[in-house]
Amino acid sequence: MSCCGTNPGYQELDEVSRLVSSRLAAFLKTLRESGFAVGLAEGQDAAELMTAGYALRRDAAAAGEDLWL
């Protein structure tokens, strides 16, 4: 996985997707085990927020803006 340079290929995006989804699933499991009522809808909301953040950062990078969030 590269941080800069050429656009990532399908395999690289697939790897990142797997890593992020497994981390999110583990976090949701931890919340459930701690007594929080977390269901599928909350998991989907979290995934949407995460991908929205990546999209915003990618747009900012393309515009040459600072990526420190």
GINOR-V691486 format. One record per pair of residues at least 12 apart in sequence whose C-alpha atoms are under 8 Angstrom apart, sorted by the first residue. I is the first residue (numbers start at 1). J is the second residue. Records with the same first field share a line. If there is no record, write none. Layout:
I: J / J
This chain:
21: 47
24: 43 / 47
25: 43
28: 43
